[in-house]
Amino acid sequence: MLAFLLRRIGQSAFVMAAMALIVFVGVYALGNPIDILINPEADQIEREQAIARLGLDRPLWEQFWIFVKSAASGDLGRSFVHGVPAIDLIVSRMPATLELAFVALVLSIGLGIPLGLAAGVKPDSFVSRTIVTGSIFGFSLPNFWLGLMLILLFAVEWKILPAGGRGETRTLFGIEWSILTLDGLQHLILPALTLAIYKASLVVRLAYAGTREALLQDYVKFARAKGLRPSRILGVHVLKAILIPVVTVIGLELGSMIAFAVVTETVFAWPGMGKLLIESIYRLDRPVIVAYLIVVVALFVAINFLVDVIYTLLDPRVRLSEREA
Amino acid sequence: MNLLRPILAAAVSAAWVAGAAAQELKIGLSAEPSAMDPHFHNLVPNNALTKHVFDRLLDQDENQRVKPMLATSWRNVDETTWEFKLRPGVKFSNGADFTANDVIFSYCRVPRVENSPSSLAINVRAITRMSAPDPLTLVIGTDKPHPLLPNELSNVAILSAKANGAGQVEFDRQACRNAGSYPKTEAFNAGEAAIGTGPYRLVRFTKGDRTILERADGYWGEKPAWARVVLRPITSAGPRVAALLAGDVDMIESVPIQDIERIKGNPAYRVVQGLSNRVIYLHFNYQADSPPGVADAGGKNPFRDKRVREAIAKAIDRDAIVARIMGGVAVAAGELLPPTMFGANKEMTAAKADPDGAKKLLAEAGYPGGFTLVLATPNDRYVNDGQIAQAVAQMLTRVGLKVSLEAMTASQFFARRNRREFGFWLAGWGSDTGEMSSPLKSLVATPNRDKGMGTTNPGGYSNPAMDPLLEQALATVDDTRRAALLAEASRTVMADFGALPLHFEMTTWAFRKDLAYTPRADQYTLGMLVRKAD
């Protein structure tokens, strides 16, 4: 397991380095951030000074070398726009995104698995058909449209939920969480639902297909023959079997939900990392973009590792050391 | 039932919050301020935010005319020496008295803000001497006559010298003495350095989420109507409107044009709009012998021919752009600064479209069949910028020019424009100083690094008749004479069709009907100026 972990870390370090280089060159080619950051009234002298303050007067290779040197000591650079360390900026936005992704994850599993199981048990019933057809809407509706419709209905027409923002927060472990206040939870519902509907539909599909397949397996027949209660067959034996694909997909989706919830965060003015990323791209805030993607790679590595560990718990046949990463 | 419960709970608590919040004003902003440090980033969102907490020596009214703030009066001792009388009895939010030393300390810090992407240094660069004969008198000296000093100083926030550990500061252009170590930008964001004399004090500045301000007790000026102001950046237009309609916020700025009618039609809200200091204009590349994108022009640069520029000006129907594309929320422009502002020509109205005249001029200039050109434009920077450029391209096509459009995101556009990669482009200019020298100096003066001229004139327009007028104006302290010189300089450029103004943007605000706000040319949204409607 240790060797497995080390290999994973080695691979991801390489990915991070390659990506940093690509982003560095890419953003450099897009343009000079000073052109959009500086007040147009600034004269040539002020412009030159601002360029020097941000270190943009040096050649690209030198800027990259400075970045690599300080990255090695854990400093990923300062945001051009905000003037604060990029990593601080990302970390300060992280709780908002994490709680949003977490609530969305709980919603999608909580909705998806029971519905999928129910549909899979009696595939020809009316309820089952409704669930399966409904899931098609779930993953074909565009995210931003869904978000706007929810805002229109719940916030603008009925005025029972807020249209956006994060609401009141409460401090726990030195971090602000809105999940801990009623107002914060109200603010969470719509964006979390927007994120969850697509994932929930995906889970419905996986659980539905898995259940149909599992019910035909010998172990289910034996369990029935042994006289186990149907609820135990479904709730323990079938559920365990269908969870493996669900965990894989949810693991991947969780990563993208945390890293790239850009659309949902923008529509709901949710002050998370995705919104930070898109704004940094608009303003060519290179240190933040690079640091962000490095954090995201680390996040994906961590989630995938976690998924592998959960596999071994779900399926005793799987051994981490035997698997090729 | 399970589904209903949270909804009911939400409704009940929403009603409760609404009752408790009568003293609170929530505003949805269209752009996010990048710092609470008033000297960090010289842009509208930052300046508007920090104005709640930090007063300036001088203020600008809604038409950007300079008026007293921390200084009650000012006069020229001679052409290069200014004397400011400071307001007595003003206190910082930490209880310290406001004196001339605070002003000197603040102006010393301005050019020395670390990592600042756009500092306010140009606003204090003219200052060569500064002293305080007594705590409430400030004397500022410049090398040459510098009439814009009051305008410039109205942009610079005043910090407390004492709260930042400075002693009696001695001004020196290179390095002020006794100023201690200047506070860092982070200290403002965290709140400990956010000590000003303004109408509000900072409670919390959370990037990307909100800024919470509380009324400062003992503020020297008029007491603001709101005990608490919450500013929330909601950068996308649709969600910003939704936040207003849902009651999340009481007021929003920059209402998208397509939603204005809808909000106006709702009796619960009101919309106000006013002329901004921003002009949308077309500009040319004069420098290149064959400008990028221009073809079939006989190997010449057609833009150097005044008749071609005049033809383009005549081909454009500004009224149609204002009516159809801007939904009436703009004013057709006759020069580069709105007529209500300092140094503008009140009689300069936008020319009417004259396509036949344009065709004739093109033929006279030797292009009876027109020529090919590319119009470059940003498509996410100004109100409906991409559509305006499209309309301009169509109008030019009508008079025989073969125009294609190159629209791109702002970061791309400005980088490429400054690298002189365009032959003909659309852009906007907002005059921070609120007077005519701003657009003339930047857009149409002959580029000159040492004089700070022509900074946004990458096409290299040069008008030997205008340059001396502008330079003379910039050295004339007398307001009446300066205004006349600036107006004449502007007429000179407009008669030469050096740059073609299209329209002035209007800025819009929408809010609950029981509020009132006077539109501002500087586009600032200031909580302390939001009133309760009578």
Chai-1 contact restraints between the chains, C-beta under 6 A:
chainA,res_idxA,chainB,res_idxB,connection_type,confidence,min_distance_angstrom,max_distance_angstrom,comment,restraint_id
A,G31,B,S411,contact,1.0,0.0,6.0,A-B,restraint_1
A,G31,B,Q412,contact,1.0,0.0,6.0,A-B,restraint_2
A,G31,B,A415,contact,1.0,0.0,6.0,A-B,restraint_3
A,N32,B,A415,contact,1.0,0.0,6.0,A-B,restraint_4
A,D35,B,F414,contact,1.0,0.0,6.0,A-B,restraint_5
A,D35,B,A415,contact,1.0,0.0,6.0,A-B,restraint_6
A,D35,B,N418,contact,1.0,0.0,6.0,A-B,restraint_7
A,I36,B,A410,contact,1.0,0.0,6.0,A-B,restraint_8
A,I36,B,S411,contact,1.0,0.0,6.0,A-B,restraint_9
A,I36,B,F414,contact,1.0,0.0,6.0,A-B,restraint_10
A,L37,B,P117,contact,1.0,0.0,6.0,A-B,restraint_11
A,L37,B,S118,contact,1.0,0.0,6.0,A-B,restraint_12
A,I38,B,S118,contact,1.0,0.0,6.0,A-B,restraint_13
A,N39,B,N42,contact,1.0,0.0,6.0,A-B,restraint_14
A,N39,B,L43,contact,1.0,0.0,6.0,A-B,restraint_15
A,N39,B,S118,contact,1.0,0.0,6.0,A-B,restraint_16
A,P40,B,T456,contact,1.0,0.0,6.0,A-B,restraint_17
A,E41,B,D432,contact,1.0,0.0,6.0,A-B,restraint_18
A,A42,B,I122,contact,1.0,0.0,6.0,A-B,restraint_19
A,D43,B,I122,contact,1.0,0.0,6.0,A-B,restraint_20
A,D43,B,G452,contact,1.0,0.0,6.0,A-B,restraint_21
A,D43,B,T455,contact,1.0,0.0,6.0,A-B,restraint_22
A,Q44,B,R449,contact,1.0,0.0,6.0,A-B,restraint_23
A,Q44,B,T455,contact,1.0,0.0,6.0,A-B,restraint_24
A,E46,B,A121,contact,1.0,0.0,6.0,A-B,restraint_25
A,E46,B,I122,contact,1.0,0.0,6.0,A-B,restraint_26
A,A50,B,P117,contact,1.0,0.0,6.0,A-B,restraint_27
A,A50,B,S118,contact,1.0,0.0,6.0,A-B,restraint_28
A,R78,B,N115,contact,1.0,0.0,6.0,A-B,restraint_29
A,F80,B,P117,contact,1.0,0.0,6.0,A-B,restraint_30
A,V81,B,S34,contact,1.0,0.0,6.0,A-B,restraint_31
A,H82,B,S34,contact,1.0,0.0,6.0,A-B,restraint_32
A,G83,B,N115,contact,1.0,0.0,6.0,A-B,restraint_33
A,G83,B,T185,contact,1.0,0.0,6.0,A-B,restraint_34
A,V84,B,E186,contact,1.0,0.0,6.0,A-B,restraint_35
A,I151,B,A242,contact,1.0,0.0,6.0,A-B,restraint_36
A,A155,B,A246,contact,1.0,0.0,6.0,A-B,restraint_37
A,V156,B,A242,contact,1.0,0.0,6.0,A-B,restraint_38
A,V156,B,L245,contact,1.0,0.0,6.0,A-B,restraint_39
A,V156,B,A246,contact,1.0,0.0,6.0,A-B,restraint_40
A,I160,B,I7,contact,1.0,0.0,6.0,A-B,restraint_41
A,I160,B,A10,contact,1.0,0.0,6.0,A-B,restraint_42
A,I160,B,A11,contact,1.0,0.0,6.0,A-B,restraint_43
A,L161,B,A10,contact,1.0,0.0,6.0,A-B,restraint_44
A,P162,B,D248,contact,1.0,0.0,6.0,A-B,restraint_45
A,A163,B,A242,contact,1.0,0.0,6.0,A-B,restraint_46
A,A163,B,A243,contact,1.0,0.0,6.0,A-B,restraint_47
A,A163,B,A246,contact,1.0,0.0,6.0,A-B,restraint_48
A,A163,B,D248,contact,1.0,0.0,6.0,A-B,restraint_49
A,G164,B,P239,contact,1.0,0.0,6.0,A-B,restraint_50
A,G164,B,A243,contact,1.0,0.0,6.0,A-B,restraint_51
A,G165,B,R232,contact,1.0,0.0,6.0,A-B,restraint_52
A,R166,B,D209,contact,1.0,0.0,6.0,A-B,restraint_53
A,L182,B,S13,contact,1.0,0.0,6.0,A-B,restraint_54
A,Q186,B,A10,contact,1.0,0.0,6.0,A-B,restraint_55
A,T266,B,S236,contact,1.0,0.0,6.0,A-B,restraint_56
A,V267,B,P239,contact,1.0,0.0,6.0,A-B,restraint_57
A,A269,B,I234,contact,1.0,0.0,6.0,A-B,restraint_58
A,A269,B,P239,contact,1.0,0.0,6.0,A-B,restraint_59
A,P271,B,G208,contact,1.0,0.0,6.0,A-B,restraint_60
A,P271,B,D209,contact,1.0,0.0,6.0,A-B,restraint_61
A,L284,B,S411,contact,1.0,0.0,6.0,A-B,restraint_62
